Amino acid sequence: MPKALIVDDAAFMRAMLRKILIEAGYECDEAGNGREALVRYQDGRPDVVTMDITMPEMDGIAALKELKRLDPAARVIMCSAMGQETLVLDAIKAGAADFVVKPFKPDRVHAALAKVLGHAAV
């Protein structure tokens, strides 16, 4: 079973994404900020990470850069609210494989997972 790490400071956003990922056959772990995400990533080595951009302690872009430094093969899908297009471009430049706009639409999340992991969408 593939593993996903959901990183978002909003518990309700993590819950929404967790539901979509579990229905798609993923085992899920969660982190509330970028710093916690780095620890959880190293402990669990998930197949994919969904990373919010705006978070306390360490934002998603800083966490993405550090994650890619630790593991250049890390597969990260950035998550952003509408209106954060410049941050999304920064994330792609920093190594994000794709991005999904909030609020999450299951079909878009599935398509991003398929793109990043190289398999057909659910």
N, C-alpha and C positions, 0 to 999 in steps of 0.2 A: 504494500500500500504506500503510495507516495506521501511524503510529509511536506507540510506547508507551515511557515512561520508568519503569523499575522501581526504586523506592527502598527499600532495606532493608539493615540492617547485617549480616544473616546471608546469606552467599553461597548456602547451600543453599536458603533461601527465595526468593532471586532466581532461582535455577536452576529451582525448581518453577514459579514464575510465568512465567518466560521460556518454558518448554515449553508451558504452557497458551496463552500469547499467540501464540507462533509457529504452533501448530496452528490458532489462530483467524485466522491471516493477518496478524499484526502484525510489523513490524520493531521490534526492541527495543534499547534502550540501558539502561545500569544506573548507579546511584549507590549508594554505601555509607552516606551520611548526608545530612542536610538541606542542609548547606552545599554539598556536591558536587552535589546535585540542582538547586540554583538555577543553578549554572554550566552544567550539562548541559542544563537546560531552555532557557536563553537561547541556547545553541549550536545545539540541535536542534529547538526548537519542536515537541515531540511533540503528537499529537492527544489523548493521555490520559496521566495520571501515576498510578501506584499508589504509595502512600506509607505506609510503616510508621510507627507512632506513636512507639514507643520506640527511639531511636537515640542514639549518642554525638554530640558536637559541636553538633548542632542537631537537636532532636527534630522529629517529623513535624508537630506542630501549629504550632510556630514556623515551620517551612519552608513549610507551607501558607499561613499568614498573609502571609509575605513574597512567596510566589509569586503570591497573589491581588492583592497590592499592585502587583507588577510587571506582571501580566497578569490583569485581572479576569475574562477569558474562559477562564482555565486550567481544565481539567476534571480533577479529582483524585478518585480513589477511595482512601479510607483503608483500611489493613489493620491489624487488631488481633488479639491473642490473646484467648481467652475471658477474661472477668472485667474487661475494660477499658471497660465500658459508659459510664462517666462521661467518659472521654477521647474516646470516639466522639461523644458529644453535643457536647463542646467542638469537635471537628473539624467537625461539621455546622454548628454556629454560625459557625465560621470560614470556611465556604464549601465544604467538601467536598461532592461531588455524591452520593456513596454510600459504603458501607463494606462490606468483606468480612472475615469472621472466619477466622483461621488455625486449623487447617491448611486450605489452599485446596481447594475443591471446584470442578472445572472448570465445572460448570453454573452455580454461583453467580457465578463470575468472568465468564462469558459474559453472564449476566443483568445484572450491574453495567455491563459495557461497553455493552450494548445500551441500557440506561437513560441512561447518560451521553452516549453518542454519537448516540442517537436512531435506532437501526436494530434490526432483528430479531436476536435471539440466534442464535448459530451452532448 
